[in-house]
Amino acid sequence: MSRLSLIVVLLGLTGCPRWIVKPDPVPAQCDAICYVDDKTADDSACASRARWEGDPADPKAIDGLIYGTVPALRKETWTCGVRLKACQQCIDRLVKAGVIAKP
């Protein structure tokens, strides 16, 4: 009788994965800017593309730095800050919903 019971139990256990119900993943509902990959995106918010190449002794090169490179860096920094804030808000919503826990 014990062999028959063991066989029934083993047959029942092999079918268990069919009976286990996996919940659907919870949608994060984060802003699309949170999913941008800095390494592959052309218009990434946090990977700086602003460059200044000039002679520090040349006044025109300094003008290029002040009026060209610095405003570009300011725009990149602001956009990256907006992106960071959107992602932080998304994480906070997930924590509040009990989906994730912050370390």
N, C-alpha and C positions, 0 to 999 in steps of 0.2 A: 504494500500500500504506500510505503514511503517513496518508492521510485515513481509511482504514478503521480503522487503529489508533487514531487520535484519536477517532473516533466511538465505538469500543468503550470507550475509556477514559472519555470523557464520560458515556456511558450507565451505566457502572459507578459513576462518582462520584455521579451523581444518585440512585442507590439506596443510597448509603452510610449515610445516617441510619437506615435500617432495620436495618443490620447492627451498628451501634454499640449496645452493651448498656449501659444506664444502671443503676447499682446502686440498690437501694431506699434511701430515706433511713434513716439510723440513728436509732432512737428515743432521745431524750435521757433518758427515764425520770427526769425531774425531778419534785419534789413539786408538787402542783397549786397551791400557794401562790405558786410562781414565775411562774405565768401570769396572775395577777390584774392587771388594768389599773387603776392608781390613779385614772385620770380618770373611769372609768365605773362602778367598783364602789361599792356603798353601804357595804360593810363592809371597805374597803381597809385594809390594815395600816399603810401608810406615809403616808397622807394624813391629817393631823391634823384631827379634827372637834371637839376640845375647845376651848371658848371661855370666856373670862371677861369678862363685861361688868359692871362694878360701879364704884362710887365708892371710890377708894382711901382716902378719909377715913372711910368707914363701916365700923365693926368687923364688922358682919354680912356685908358684901361680902367682906372679907378672909377670914372663915370659909368663905365659898363658894369662894374661891380655894384655900384650904388643903385643905378636905375634899371638894371637888367636882372642880375643874379639875386640880389636881396629880395625884391618883390616876388620872384619866382619861388624862392625858399619860403617866404612868408605864406604864400598860397598853399604850397605843399604841406607845411606844418599845420595850417588851419584845417585842411581837408583830412589830414591824418588824425587830427584831434576829433573831428566829427565822426570819423569811422570808428575810432576807439570808443567814443561815448555810446554809439549805437550798439556796439558789441557788448559793452558793459551792461547796458540796459537789458539786452536780450538775456544775458547770463543771469542777471538779477531776477528777471521774470521766471526763468527756469528754476531758480533756487526757491522762489516764493511758491511756485506750483508744486514743489517737492520732487521734481524730476531729477535734479542733480544736487550735489552738495559741494560747496566750496571747501578747499582744503584749509 
